[in-house]
Amino acid sequence: MSDDLTTPSTPEGPQPEPLRFFGTTWVGHDGGYGLRRAGVAAGSLAAAAAGAFVLRFAYQGLAIAQVGGFVNALVVVMFAICTAIAFRKTWEGFARRPADPSREDALRGLKAIGFLGSLLAYFVRSLFEAPGEKLLRAEYETARAQYEKRRAGRTGNPAARKKRPKRRP
């Protein structure tokens, strides 16, 4: 017995890549896309606020330990720089693929320290679109155009074509 009638067929050609929290709803902005964007924005902002609260406790721990003004300033500057770099790298990741993935892997620790920057970049981007939607949409449309171009070049059954006589020089 065949399940041809019960299984949905996937359309031909390239398929859209799913986004975290959005799946493939970013393609047609359906399936609760607006609510998901609002949820992602609220969630990333809440996570950033909670992270800032935890960092405040860490800073108060340094003050209680009386490590000195130099160490306090060093910690604040380090977190500020790491947060700025994490924001920039996360924001760039929404627009284009990294040229050197190994370098991005090397920055993983720095981005973890500056997690507030990544969360804030995620929040700001989700106000406009699903984070990463612009990149995936461009890649998907390019893949669809290439597929249609290749498909248009192949018309008919190649085995049924008449063979041309070979030309002799």
Phi and psi in radians as a Rosetta constraint file:
Dihedral C 1 N 2 CA 2 C 2 CIRCULARHARMONIC -1.719 0.35
Dihedral N 2 CA 2 C 2 N 3 CIRCULARHARMONIC 2.536 0.35
Dihedral C 2 N 3 CA 3 C 3 CIRCULARHARMONIC -1.762 0.35
Dihedral N 3 CA 3 C 3 N 4 CIRCULARHARMONIC 0.423 0.35
Dihedral C 3 N 4 CA 4 C 4 CIRCULARHARMONIC -1.077 0.35
Dihedral N 4 CA 4 C 4 N 5 CIRCULARHARMONIC -0.559 0.35
Dihedral C 4 N 5 CA 5 C 5 CIRCULARHARMONIC -1.412 0.35
Dihedral N 5 CA 5 C 5 N 6 CIRCULARHARMONIC -0.413 0.35
Dihedral C 5 N 6 CA 6 C 6 CIRCULARHARMONIC -1.697 0.35
Dihedral N 6 CA 6 C 6 N 7 CIRCULARHARMONIC -0.409 0.35
Dihedral C 6 N 7 CA 7 C 7 CIRCULARHARMONIC -1.601 0.35
Dihedral N 7 CA 7 C 7 N 8 CIRCULARHARMONIC 2.216 0.35
Dihedral C 7 N 8 CA 8 C 8 CIRCULARHARMONIC -1.222 0.35
Dihedral N 8 CA 8 C 8 N 9 CIRCULARHARMONIC 2.454 0.35
Dihedral C 8 N 9 CA 9 C 9 CIRCULARHARMONIC -1.551 0.35
Dihedral N 9 CA 9 C 9 N 10 CIRCULARHARMONIC 2.472 0.35
Dihedral C 9 N 10 CA 10 C 10 CIRCULARHARMONIC -1.467 0.35
Dihedral N 10 CA 10 C 10 N 11 CIRCULARHARMONIC 2.478 0.35
Dihedral C 10 N 11 CA 11 C 11 CIRCULARHARMONIC -1.136 0.35
Dihedral N 11 CA 11 C 11 N 12 CIRCULARHARMONIC 2.681 0.35
Dihedral C 11 N 12 CA 12 C 12 CIRCULARHARMONIC -1.250 0.35
Dihedral N 12 CA 12 C 12 N 13 CIRCULARHARMONIC 2.722 0.35
Dihedral C 12 N 13 CA 13 C 13 CIRCULARHARMONIC 1.669 0.35
Dihedral N 13 CA 13 C 13 N 14 CIRCULARHARMONIC -2.995 0.35
Dihedral C 13 N 14 CA 14 C 14 CIRCULARHARMONIC -1.191 0.35
Dihedral N 14 CA 14 C 14 N 15 CIRCULARHARMONIC 2.531 0.35
Dihedral C 14 N 15 CA 15 C 15 CIRCULARHARMONIC -1.833 0.35
Dihedral N 15 CA 15 C 15 N 16 CIRCULARHARMONIC 2.565 0.35
Dihedral C 15 N 16 CA 16 C 16 CIRCULARHARMONIC -1.194 0.35
Dihedral N 16 CA 16 C 16 N 17 CIRCULARHARMONIC 2.530 0.35
Dihedral C 16 N 17 CA 17 C 17 CIRCULARHARMONIC -1.425 0.35
Dihedral N 17 CA 17 C 17 N 18 CIRCULARHARMONIC 2.298 0.35
Dihedral C 17 N 18 CA 18 C 18 CIRCULARHARMONIC -1.277 0.35
Dihedral N 18 CA 18 C 18 N 19 CIRCULARHARMONIC 2.567 0.35
Dihedral C 18 N 19 CA 19 C 19 CIRCULARHARMONIC -1.773 0.35
Dihedral N 19 CA 19 C 19 N 20 CIRCULARHARMONIC 2.600 0.35
Dihedral C 19 N 20 CA 20 C 20 CIRCULARHARMONIC -1.059 0.35
Dihedral N 20 CA 20 C 20 N 21 CIRCULARHARMONIC 2.328 0.35
Dihedral C 20 N 21 CA 21 C 21 CIRCULARHARMONIC 1.293 0.35
Dihedral N 21 CA 21 C 21 N 22 CIRCULARHARMONIC -0.210 0.35
Dihedral C 21 N 22 CA 22 C 22 CIRCULARHARMONIC -2.081 0.35
Dihedral N 22 CA 22 C 22 N 23 CIRCULARHARMONIC -0.345 0.35
Dihedral C 22 N 23 CA 23 C 23 CIRCULARHARMONIC 1.069 0.35
Dihedral N 23 CA 23 C 23 N 24 CIRCULARHARMONIC -2.279 0.35
Dihedral C 23 N 24 CA 24 C 24 CIRCULARHARMONIC -1.895 0.35
Dihedral N 24 CA 24 C 24 N 25 CIRCULARHARMONIC 0.305 0.35
Dihedral C 24 N 25 CA 25 C 25 CIRCULARHARMONIC -1.197 0.35
Dihedral N 25 CA 25 C 25 N 26 CIRCULARHARMONIC -0.251 0.35
Dihedral C 25 N 26 CA 26 C 26 CIRCULARHARMONIC -1.213 0.35
Dihedral N 26 CA 26 C 26 N 27 CIRCULARHARMONIC -0.357 0.35
Dihedral C 26 N 27 CA 27 C 27 CIRCULARHARMONIC -1.162 0.35
Dihedral N 27 CA 27 C 27 N 28 CIRCULARHARMONIC -0.894 0.35
Dihedral C 27 N 28 CA 28 C 28 CIRCULARHARMONIC -1.927 0.35
Dihedral N 28 CA 28 C 28 N 29 CIRCULARHARMONIC 0.109 0.35
Dihedral C 28 N 29 CA 29 C 29 CIRCULARHARMONIC 0.917 0.35
Dihedral N 29 CA 29 C 29 N 30 CIRCULARHARMONIC 0.801 0.35
Dihedral C 29 N 30 CA 30 C 30 CIRCULARHARMONIC -2.105 0.35
Dihedral N 30 CA 30 C 30 N 31 CIRCULARHARMONIC -3.109 0.35
Dihedral C 30 N 31 CA 31 C 31 CIRCULARHARMONIC 1.163 0.35
Dihedral N 31 CA 31 C 31 N 32 CIRCULARHARMONIC 0.655 0.35
Dihedral C 31 N 32 CA 32 C 32 CIRCULARHARMONIC 1.357 0.35
Dihedral N 32 CA 32 C 32 N 33 CIRCULARHARMONIC 0.489 0.35
Dihedral C 32 N 33 CA 33 C 33 CIRCULARHARMONIC -0.994 0.35
Dihedral N 33 CA 33 C 33 N 34 CIRCULARHARMONIC -0.812 0.35
Dihedral C 33 N 34 CA 34 C 34 CIRCULARHARMONIC -1.099 0.35
Dihedral N 34 CA 34 C 34 N 35 CIRCULARHARMONIC -0.747 0.35
Dihedral C 34 N 35 CA 35 C 35 CIRCULARHARMONIC -1.153 0.35
Dihedral N 35 CA 35 C 35 N 36 CIRCULARHARMONIC -0.666 0.35
Dihedral C 35 N 36 CA 36 C 36 CIRCULARHARMONIC -1.123 0.35
Dihedral N 36 CA 36 C 36 N 37 CIRCULARHARMONIC -0.731 0.35
Dihedral C 36 N 37 CA 37 C 37 CIRCULARHARMONIC -1.092 0.35
Dihedral N 37 CA 37 C 37 N 38 CIRCULARHARMONIC -0.756 0.35
Dihedral C 37 N 38 CA 38 C 38 CIRCULARHARMONIC -1.099 0.35
Dihedral N 38 CA 38 C 38 N 39 CIRCULARHARMONIC -0.710 0.35
Dihedral C 38 N 39 CA 39 C 39 CIRCULARHARMONIC -1.144 0.35
Dihedral N 39 CA 39 C 39 N 40 CIRCULARHARMONIC -0.720 0.35
Dihedral C 39 N 40 CA 40 C 40 CIRCULARHARMONIC -1.155 0.35
Dihedral N 40 CA 40 C 40 N 41 CIRCULARHARMONIC -0.715 0.35
Dihedral C 40 N 41 CA 41 C 41 CIRCULARHARMONIC -1.104 0.35
Dihedral N 41 CA 41 C 41 N 42 CIRCULARHARMONIC -0.826 0.35
Dihedral C 41 N 42 CA 42 C 42 CIRCULARHARMONIC -1.138 0.35
Dihedral N 42 CA 42 C 42 N 43 CIRCULARHARMONIC -0.727 0.35
Dihedral C 42 N 43 CA 43 C 43 CIRCULARHARMONIC -1.137 0.35
Dihedral N 43 CA 43 C 43 N 44 CIRCULARHARMONIC -0.750 0.35
Dihedral C 43 N 44 CA 44 C 44 CIRCULARHARMONIC -1.220 0.35
Dihedral N 44 CA 44 C 44 N 45 CIRCULARHARMONIC -0.621 0.35
Dihedral C 44 N 45 CA 45 C 45 CIRCULARHARMONIC -1.189 0.35
Dihedral N 45 CA 45 C 45 N 46 CIRCULARHARMONIC -0.708 0.35
Dihedral C 45 N 46 CA 46 C 46 CIRCULARHARMONIC -1.142 0.35
Dihedral N 46 CA 46 C 46 N 47 CIRCULARHARMONIC -0.699 0.35
Dihedral C 46 N 47 CA 47 C 47 CIRCULARHARMONIC -1.152 0.35
Dihedral N 47 CA 47 C 47 N 48 CIRCULARHARMONIC -0.670 0.35
Dihedral C 47 N 48 CA 48 C 48 CIRCULARHARMONIC -1.137 0.35
Dihedral N 48 CA 48 C 48 N 49 CIRCULARHARMONIC -0.713 0.35
Dihedral C 48 N 49 CA 49 C 49 CIRCULARHARMONIC -1.134 0.35
Dihedral N 49 CA 49 C 49 N 50 CIRCULARHARMONIC -0.731 0.35
Dihedral C 49 N 50 CA 50 C 50 CIRCULARHARMONIC -1.132 0.35
Dihedral N 50 CA 50 C 50 N 51 CIRCULARHARMONIC -0.690 0.35
Dihedral C 50 N 51 CA 51 C 51 CIRCULARHARMONIC -1.130 0.35
Dihedral N 51 CA 51 C 51 N 52 CIRCULARHARMONIC -0.702 0.35
Dihedral C 51 N 52 CA 52 C 52 CIRCULARHARMONIC -1.127 0.35
Dihedral N 52 CA 52 C 52 N 53 CIRCULARHARMONIC -0.638 0.35
Dihedral C 52 N 53 CA 53 C 53 CIRCULARHARMONIC -1.117 0.35
Dihedral N 53 CA 53 C 53 N 54 CIRCULARHARMONIC -0.746 0.35
Dihedral C 53 N 54 CA 54 C 54 CIRCULARHARMONIC -1.139 0.35
Dihedral N 54 CA 54 C 54 N 55 CIRCULARHARMONIC -0.721 0.35
Dihedral C 54 N 55 CA 55 C 55 CIRCULARHARMONIC -1.119 0.35
Dihedral N 55 CA 55 C 55 N 56 CIRCULARHARMONIC -0.575 0.35
Dihedral C 55 N 56 CA 56 C 56 CIRCULARHARMONIC -1.108 0.35
Dihedral N 56 CA 56 C 56 N 57 CIRCULARHARMONIC -0.740 0.35
Dihedral C 56 N 57 CA 57 C 57 CIRCULARHARMONIC -1.096 0.35
Dihedral N 57 CA 57 C 57 N 58 CIRCULARHARMONIC -0.685 0.35
Dihedral C 57 N 58 CA 58 C 58 CIRCULARHARMONIC -1.107 0.35
Dihedral N 58 CA 58 C 58 N 59 CIRCULARHARMONIC -0.731 0.35
Dihedral C 58 N 59 CA 59 C 59 CIRCULARHARMONIC -1.151 0.35
Dihedral N 59 CA 59 C 59 N 60 CIRCULARHARMONIC -0.689 0.35
Dihedral C 59 N 60 CA 60 C 60 CIRCULARHARMONIC -1.127 0.35
Dihedral N 60 CA 60 C 60 N 61 CIRCULARHARMONIC -0.573 0.35
Dihedral C 60 N 61 CA 61 C 61 CIRCULARHARMONIC -1.123 0.35
Dihedral N 61 CA 61 C 61 N 62 CIRCULARHARMONIC -0.676 0.35
Dihedral C 61 N 62 CA 62 C 62 CIRCULARHARMONIC -1.145 0.35
Dihedral N 62 CA 62 C 62 N 63 CIRCULARHARMONIC -0.661 0.35
Dihedral C 62 N 63 CA 63 C 63 CIRCULARHARMONIC -1.175 0.35
Dihedral N 63 CA 63 C 63 N 64 CIRCULARHARMONIC -0.695 0.35
Dihedral C 63 N 64 CA 64 C 64 CIRCULARHARMONIC -1.141 0.35
Dihedral N 64 CA 64 C 64 N 65 CIRCULARHARMONIC -0.663 0.35
Dihedral C 64 N 65 CA 65 C 65 CIRCULARHARMONIC -1.287 0.35
Dihedral N 65 CA 65 C 65 N 66 CIRCULARHARMONIC -0.206 0.35
Dihedral C 65 N 66 CA 66 C 66 CIRCULARHARMONIC 0.908 0.35
Dihedral N 66 CA 66 C 66 N 67 CIRCULARHARMONIC 0.962 0.35
Dihedral C 66 N 67 CA 67 C 67 CIRCULARHARMONIC -1.361 0.35
Dihedral N 67 CA 67 C 67 N 68 CIRCULARHARMONIC -0.268 0.35
Dihedral C 67 N 68 CA 68 C 68 CIRCULARHARMONIC 1.963 0.35
Dihedral N 68 CA 68 C 68 N 69 CIRCULARHARMONIC 2.785 0.35
Dihedral C 68 N 69 CA 69 C 69 CIRCULARHARMONIC -1.157 0.35
Dihedral N 69 CA 69 C 69 N 70 CIRCULARHARMONIC -0.622 0.35
Dihedral C 69 N 70 CA 70 C 70 CIRCULARHARMONIC -1.121 0.35
Dihedral N 70 CA 70 C 70 N 71 CIRCULARHARMONIC -0.796 0.35
Dihedral C 70 N 71 CA 71 C 71 CIRCULARHARMONIC -1.172 0.35
Dihedral N 71 CA 71 C 71 N 72 CIRCULARHARMONIC -0.713 0.35
Dihedral C 71 N 72 CA 72 C 72 CIRCULARHARMONIC -1.035 0.35
Dihedral N 72 CA 72 C 72 N 73 CIRCULARHARMONIC -0.822 0.35
Dihedral C 72 N 73 CA 73 C 73 CIRCULARHARMONIC -1.120 0.35
Dihedral N 73 CA 73 C 73 N 74 CIRCULARHARMONIC -0.705 0.35
Dihedral C 73 N 74 CA 74 C 74 CIRCULARHARMONIC -1.075 0.35
Dihedral N 74 CA 74 C 74 N 75 CIRCULARHARMONIC -0.737 0.35
Dihedral C 74 N 75 CA 75 C 75 CIRCULARHARMONIC -1.154 0.35
Dihedral N 75 CA 75 C 75 N 76 CIRCULARHARMONIC -0.762 0.35
Dihedral C 75 N 76 CA 76 C 76 CIRCULARHARMONIC -1.112 0.35
Dihedral N 76 CA 76 C 76 N 77 CIRCULARHARMONIC -0.791 0.35
Dihedral C 76 N 77 CA 77 C 77 CIRCULARHARMONIC -1.129 0.35
Dihedral N 77 CA 77 C 77 N 78 CIRCULARHARMONIC -0.718 0.35
Dihedral C 77 N 78 CA 78 C 78 CIRCULARHARMONIC -1.068 0.35
Dihedral N 78 CA 78 C 78 N 79 CIRCULARHARMONIC -0.823 0.35
Dihedral C 78 N 79 CA 79 C 79 CIRCULARHARMONIC -1.153 0.35
Dihedral N 79 CA 79 C 79 N 80 CIRCULARHARMONIC -0.636 0.35
Dihedral C 79 N 80 CA 80 C 80 CIRCULARHARMONIC -1.143 0.35
Dihedral N 80 CA 80 C 80 N 81 CIRCULARHARMONIC -0.777 0.35
Dihedral C 80 N 81 CA 81 C 81 CIRCULARHARMONIC -1.161 0.35
Dihedral N 81 CA 81 C 81 N 82 CIRCULARHARMONIC -0.780 0.35
Dihedral C 81 N 82 CA 82 C 82 CIRCULARHARMONIC -1.122 0.35
Dihedral N 82 CA 82 C 82 N 83 CIRCULARHARMONIC -0.643 0.35
Dihedral C 82 N 83 CA 83 C 83 CIRCULARHARMONIC -1.160 0.35
Dihedral N 83 CA 83 C 83 N 84 CIRCULARHARMONIC -0.739 0.35
Dihedral C 83 N 84 CA 84 C 84 CIRCULARHARMONIC -1.130 0.35
Dihedral N 84 CA 84 C 84 N 85 CIRCULARHARMONIC -0.750 0.35
Dihedral C 84 N 85 CA 85 C 85 CIRCULARHARMONIC -1.158 0.35
Dihedral N 85 CA 85 C 85 N 86 CIRCULARHARMONIC -0.730 0.35
Dihedral C 85 N 86 CA 86 C 86 CIRCULARHARMONIC -1.108 0.35
Dihedral N 86 CA 86 C 86 N 87 CIRCULARHARMONIC -0.701 0.35
Dihedral C 86 N 87 CA 87 C 87 CIRCULARHARMONIC -1.065 0.35
Dihedral N 87 CA 87 C 87 N 88 CIRCULARHARMONIC -0.850 0.35
Dihedral C 87 N 88 CA 88 C 88 CIRCULARHARMONIC -1.096 0.35
Dihedral N 88 CA 88 C 88 N 89 CIRCULARHARMONIC -0.805 0.35
Dihedral C 88 N 89 CA 89 C 89 CIRCULARHARMONIC -1.165 0.35
Dihedral N 89 CA 89 C 89 N 90 CIRCULARHARMONIC -0.674 0.35
Dihedral C 89 N 90 CA 90 C 90 CIRCULARHARMONIC -1.163 0.35
Dihedral N 90 CA 90 C 90 N 91 CIRCULARHARMONIC -0.750 0.35
Dihedral C 90 N 91 CA 91 C 91 CIRCULARHARMONIC -1.093 0.35
Dihedral N 91 CA 91 C 91 N 92 CIRCULARHARMONIC -0.747 0.35
Dihedral C 91 N 92 CA 92 C 92 CIRCULARHARMONIC -1.126 0.35
Dihedral N 92 CA 92 C 92 N 93 CIRCULARHARMONIC -0.582 0.35
Dihedral C 92 N 93 CA 93 C 93 CIRCULARHARMONIC -1.153 0.35
Dihedral N 93 CA 93 C 93 N 94 CIRCULARHARMONIC -0.374 0.35
Dihedral C 93 N 94 CA 94 C 94 CIRCULARHARMONIC -1.344 0.35
Dihedral N 94 CA 94 C 94 N 95 CIRCULARHARMONIC -0.376 0.35
Dihedral C 94 N 95 CA 95 C 95 CIRCULARHARMONIC -1.788 0.35
Dihedral N 95 CA 95 C 95 N 96 CIRCULARHARMONIC -0.499 0.35
Dihedral C 95 N 96 CA 96 C 96 CIRCULARHARMONIC -2.705 0.35
Dihedral N 96 CA 96 C 96 N 97 CIRCULARHARMONIC 2.735 0.35
Dihedral C 96 N 97 CA 97 C 97 CIRCULARHARMONIC -1.279 0.35
Dihedral N 97 CA 97 C 97 N 98 CIRCULARHARMONIC 2.587 0.35
Dihedral C 97 N 98 CA 98 C 98 CIRCULARHARMONIC -1.172 0.35
Dihedral N 98 CA 98 C 98 N 99 CIRCULARHARMONIC 2.436 0.35
Dihedral C 98 N 99 CA 99 C 99 CIRCULARHARMONIC -1.201 0.35
Dihedral N 99 CA 99 C 99 N 100 CIRCULARHARMONIC -0.627 0.35
Dihedral C 99 N 100 CA 100 C 100 CIRCULARHARMONIC -2.220 0.35
Dihedral N 100 CA 100 C 100 N 101 CIRCULARHARMONIC 1.651 0.35
Dihedral C 100 N 101 CA 101 C 101 CIRCULARHARMONIC -1.055 0.35
Dihedral N 101 CA 101 C 101 N 102 CIRCULARHARMONIC -0.511 0.35
Dihedral C 101 N 102 CA 102 C 102 CIRCULARHARMONIC -1.191 0.35
Dihedral N 102 CA 102 C 102 N 103 CIRCULARHARMONIC -0.561 0.35
Dihedral C 102 N 103 CA 103 C 103 CIRCULARHARMONIC -1.200 0.35
Dihedral N 103 CA 103 C 103 N 104 CIRCULARHARMONIC -0.660 0.35
Dihedral C 103 N 104 CA 104 C 104 CIRCULARHARMONIC -1.105 0.35
Dihedral N 104 CA 104 C 104 N 105 CIRCULARHARMONIC -0.655 0.35
Dihedral C 104 N 105 CA 105 C 105 CIRCULARHARMONIC -1.134 0.35
Dihedral N 105 CA 105 C 105 N 106 CIRCULARHARMONIC -0.623 0.35
Dihedral C 105 N 106 CA 106 C 106 CIRCULARHARMONIC -1.190 0.35
Dihedral N 106 CA 106 C 106 N 107 CIRCULARHARMONIC -0.488 0.35
Dihedral C 106 N 107 CA 107 C 107 CIRCULARHARMONIC -1.506 0.35
Dihedral N 107 CA 107 C 107 N 108 CIRCULARHARMONIC 0.035 0.35
Dihedral C 107 N 108 CA 108 C 108 CIRCULARHARMONIC -1.052 0.35
Dihedral N 108 CA 108 C 108 N 109 CIRCULARHARMONIC -0.724 0.35
Dihedral C 108 N 109 CA 109 C 109 CIRCULARHARMONIC -1.144 0.35
Dihedral N 109 CA 109 C 109 N 110 CIRCULARHARMONIC -0.733 0.35
Dihedral C 109 N 110 CA 110 C 110 CIRCULARHARMONIC -1.120 0.35
Dihedral N 110 CA 110 C 110 N 111 CIRCULARHARMONIC -0.694 0.35
Dihedral C 110 N 111 CA 111 C 111 CIRCULARHARMONIC -1.202 0.35
Dihedral N 111 CA 111 C 111 N 112 CIRCULARHARMONIC -0.512 0.35
Dihedral C 111 N 112 CA 112 C 112 CIRCULARHARMONIC -1.209 0.35
Dihedral N 112 CA 112 C 112 N 113 CIRCULARHARMONIC -0.677 0.35
Dihedral C 112 N 113 CA 113 C 113 CIRCULARHARMONIC -1.161 0.35
Dihedral N 113 CA 113 C 113 N 114 CIRCULARHARMONIC -0.710 0.35
Dihedral C 113 N 114 CA 114 C 114 CIRCULARHARMONIC -1.649 0.35
Dihedral N 114 CA 114 C 114 N 115 CIRCULARHARMONIC 0.690 0.35
Dihedral C 114 N 115 CA 115 C 115 CIRCULARHARMONIC -1.001 0.35
Dihedral N 115 CA 115 C 115 N 116 CIRCULARHARMONIC -0.479 0.35
Dihedral C 115 N 116 CA 116 C 116 CIRCULARHARMONIC -1.078 0.35
Dihedral N 116 CA 116 C 116 N 117 CIRCULARHARMONIC -0.680 0.35
Dihedral C 116 N 117 CA 117 C 117 CIRCULARHARMONIC -1.109 0.35
Dihedral N 117 CA 117 C 117 N 118 CIRCULARHARMONIC -0.730 0.35
Dihedral C 117 N 118 CA 118 C 118 CIRCULARHARMONIC -1.133 0.35
Dihedral N 118 CA 118 C 118 N 119 CIRCULARHARMONIC -0.741 0.35
Dihedral C 118 N 119 CA 119 C 119 CIRCULARHARMONIC -1.136 0.35
Dihedral N 119 CA 119 C 119 N 120 CIRCULARHARMONIC -0.708 0.35
Dihedral C 119 N 120 CA 120 C 120 CIRCULARHARMONIC -1.197 0.35
Dihedral N 120 CA 120 C 120 N 121 CIRCULARHARMONIC -0.643 0.35
Dihedral C 120 N 121 CA 121 C 121 CIRCULARHARMONIC -1.113 0.35
Dihedral N 121 CA 121 C 121 N 122 CIRCULARHARMONIC -0.715 0.35
Dihedral C 121 N 122 CA 122 C 122 CIRCULARHARMONIC -1.091 0.35
Dihedral N 122 CA 122 C 122 N 123 CIRCULARHARMONIC -0.731 0.35
Dihedral C 122 N 123 CA 123 C 123 CIRCULARHARMONIC -1.093 0.35
Dihedral N 123 CA 123 C 123 N 124 CIRCULARHARMONIC -0.891 0.35
Dihedral C 123 N 124 CA 124 C 124 CIRCULARHARMONIC -1.104 0.35
Dihedral N 124 CA 124 C 124 N 125 CIRCULARHARMONIC -0.729 0.35
Dihedral C 124 N 125 CA 125 C 125 CIRCULARHARMONIC -1.173 0.35
Dihedral N 125 CA 125 C 125 N 126 CIRCULARHARMONIC -0.619 0.35
Dihedral C 125 N 126 CA 126 C 126 CIRCULARHARMONIC -1.252 0.35
Dihedral N 126 CA 126 C 126 N 127 CIRCULARHARMONIC -0.212 0.35
Dihedral C 126 N 127 CA 127 C 127 CIRCULARHARMONIC -1.255 0.35
Dihedral N 127 CA 127 C 127 N 128 CIRCULARHARMONIC -0.471 0.35
Dihedral C 127 N 128 CA 128 C 128 CIRCULARHARMONIC -1.778 0.35
Dihedral N 128 CA 128 C 128 N 129 CIRCULARHARMONIC -0.707 0.35
Dihedral C 128 N 129 CA 129 C 129 CIRCULARHARMONIC -2.818 0.35
Dihedral N 129 CA 129 C 129 N 130 CIRCULARHARMONIC 3.037 0.35
Dihedral C 129 N 130 CA 130 C 130 CIRCULARHARMONIC -1.147 0.35
Dihedral N 130 CA 130 C 130 N 131 CIRCULARHARMONIC 2.282 0.35
Dihedral C 130 N 131 CA 131 C 131 CIRCULARHARMONIC -0.987 0.35
Dihedral N 131 CA 131 C 131 N 132 CIRCULARHARMONIC 2.076 0.35
Dihedral C 131 N 132 CA 132 C 132 CIRCULARHARMONIC 1.669 0.35
Dihedral N 132 CA 132 C 132 N 133 CIRCULARHARMONIC -0.050 0.35
Dihedral C 132 N 133 CA 133 C 133 CIRCULARHARMONIC -1.106 0.35
Dihedral N 133 CA 133 C 133 N 134 CIRCULARHARMONIC -0.734 0.35
Dihedral C 133 N 134 CA 134 C 134 CIRCULARHARMONIC -1.052 0.35
Dihedral N 134 CA 134 C 134 N 135 CIRCULARHARMONIC -0.782 0.35
Dihedral C 134 N 135 CA 135 C 135 CIRCULARHARMONIC -1.117 0.35
Dihedral N 135 CA 135 C 135 N 136 CIRCULARHARMONIC -0.873 0.35
Dihedral C 135 N 136 CA 136 C 136 CIRCULARHARMONIC -1.162 0.35
Dihedral N 136 CA 136 C 136 N 137 CIRCULARHARMONIC -0.616 0.35
Dihedral C 136 N 137 CA 137 C 137 CIRCULARHARMONIC -1.123 0.35
Dihedral N 137 CA 137 C 137 N 138 CIRCULARHARMONIC -0.753 0.35
Dihedral C 137 N 138 CA 138 C 138 CIRCULARHARMONIC -1.104 0.35
Dihedral N 138 CA 138 C 138 N 139 CIRCULARHARMONIC -0.769 0.35
Dihedral C 138 N 139 CA 139 C 139 CIRCULARHARMONIC -1.136 0.35
Dihedral N 139 CA 139 C 139 N 140 CIRCULARHARMONIC -0.729 0.35
Dihedral C 139 N 140 CA 140 C 140 CIRCULARHARMONIC -1.154 0.35
Dihedral N 140 CA 140 C 140 N 141 CIRCULARHARMONIC -0.772 0.35
Dihedral C 140 N 141 CA 141 C 141 CIRCULARHARMONIC -1.149 0.35
Dihedral N 141 CA 141 C 141 N 142 CIRCULARHARMONIC -0.650 0.35
Dihedral C 141 N 142 CA 142 C 142 CIRCULARHARMONIC -1.125 0.35
Dihedral N 142 CA 142 C 142 N 143 CIRCULARHARMONIC -0.763 0.35
Dihedral C 142 N 143 CA 143 C 143 CIRCULARHARMONIC -1.130 0.35
Dihedral N 143 CA 143 C 143 N 144 CIRCULARHARMONIC -0.704 0.35
Dihedral C 143 N 144 CA 144 C 144 CIRCULARHARMONIC -1.122 0.35
Dihedral N 144 CA 144 C 144 N 145 CIRCULARHARMONIC -0.746 0.35
Dihedral C 144 N 145 CA 145 C 145 CIRCULARHARMONIC -1.114 0.35
Dihedral N 145 CA 145 C 145 N 146 CIRCULARHARMONIC -0.736 0.35
Dihedral C 145 N 146 CA 146 C 146 CIRCULARHARMONIC -1.131 0.35
Dihedral N 146 CA 146 C 146 N 147 CIRCULARHARMONIC -0.695 0.35
Dihedral C 146 N 147 CA 147 C 147 CIRCULARHARMONIC -1.105 0.35
Dihedral N 147 CA 147 C 147 N 148 CIRCULARHARMONIC -0.801 0.35
Dihedral C 147 N 148 CA 148 C 148 CIRCULARHARMONIC -1.114 0.35
Dihedral N 148 CA 148 C 148 N 149 CIRCULARHARMONIC -0.657 0.35
Dihedral C 148 N 149 CA 149 C 149 CIRCULARHARMONIC -1.145 0.35
Dihedral N 149 CA 149 C 149 N 150 CIRCULARHARMONIC -0.758 0.35
Dihedral C 149 N 150 CA 150 C 150 CIRCULARHARMONIC -1.151 0.35
Dihedral N 150 CA 150 C 150 N 151 CIRCULARHARMONIC -0.699 0.35
Dihedral C 150 N 151 CA 151 C 151 CIRCULARHARMONIC -1.188 0.35
Dihedral N 151 CA 151 C 151 N 152 CIRCULARHARMONIC -0.638 0.35
Dihedral C 151 N 152 CA 152 C 152 CIRCULARHARMONIC -1.187 0.35
Dihedral N 152 CA 152 C 152 N 153 CIRCULARHARMONIC -0.503 0.35
Dihedral C 152 N 153 CA 153 C 153 CIRCULARHARMONIC -1.297 0.35
Dihedral N 153 CA 153 C 153 N 154 CIRCULARHARMONIC -0.330 0.35
Dihedral C 153 N 154 CA 154 C 154 CIRCULARHARMONIC -1.889 0.35
Dihedral N 154 CA 154 C 154 N 155 CIRCULARHARMONIC 1.633 0.35
Dihedral C 154 N 155 CA 155 C 155 CIRCULARHARMONIC -1.971 0.35
Dihedral N 155 CA 155 C 155 N 156 CIRCULARHARMONIC 2.380 0.35
Dihedral C 155 N 156 CA 156 C 156 CIRCULARHARMONIC 1.393 0.35
Dihedral N 156 CA 156 C 156 N 157 CIRCULARHARMONIC -3.134 0.35
Dihedral C 156 N 157 CA 157 C 157 CIRCULARHARMONIC -1.593 0.35
Dihedral N 157 CA 157 C 157 N 158 CIRCULARHARMONIC 2.063 0.35
Dihedral C 157 N 158 CA 158 C 158 CIRCULARHARMONIC -1.132 0.35
Dihedral N 158 CA 158 C 158 N 159 CIRCULARHARMONIC -0.442 0.35
Dihedral C 158 N 159 CA 159 C 159 CIRCULARHARMONIC -1.270 0.35
Dihedral N 159 CA 159 C 159 N 160 CIRCULARHARMONIC -0.431 0.35
Dihedral C 159 N 160 CA 160 C 160 CIRCULARHARMONIC -1.523 0.35
Dihedral N 160 CA 160 C 160 N 161 CIRCULARHARMONIC -0.084 0.35
Dihedral C 160 N 161 CA 161 C 161 CIRCULARHARMONIC -1.231 0.35
Dihedral N 161 CA 161 C 161 N 162 CIRCULARHARMONIC 2.600 0.35
Dihedral C 161 N 162 CA 162 C 162 CIRCULARHARMONIC -1.309 0.35
Dihedral N 162 CA 162 C 162 N 163 CIRCULARHARMONIC 2.424 0.35
Dihedral C 162 N 163 CA 163 C 163 CIRCULARHARMONIC -1.461 0.35
Dihedral N 163 CA 163 C 163 N 164 CIRCULARHARMONIC 2.330 0.35
Dihedral C 163 N 164 CA 164 C 164 CIRCULARHARMONIC -1.407 0.35
Dihedral N 164 CA 164 C 164 N 165 CIRCULARHARMONIC 2.493 0.35
Dihedral C 164 N 165 CA 165 C 165 CIRCULARHARMONIC -1.190 0.35
Dihedral N 165 CA 165 C 165 N 166 CIRCULARHARMONIC 2.501 0.35
Dihedral C 165 N 166 CA 166 C 166 CIRCULARHARMONIC -1.247 0.35
Dihedral N 166 CA 166 C 166 N 167 CIRCULARHARMONIC 2.414 0.35
Dihedral C 166 N 167 CA 167 C 167 CIRCULARHARMONIC -1.529 0.35
Dihedral N 167 CA 167 C 167 N 168 CIRCULARHARMONIC 2.379 0.35
Dihedral C 167 N 168 CA 168 C 168 CIRCULARHARMONIC -1.767 0.35
Dihedral N 168 CA 168 C 168 N 169 CIRCULARHARMONIC 2.451 0.35
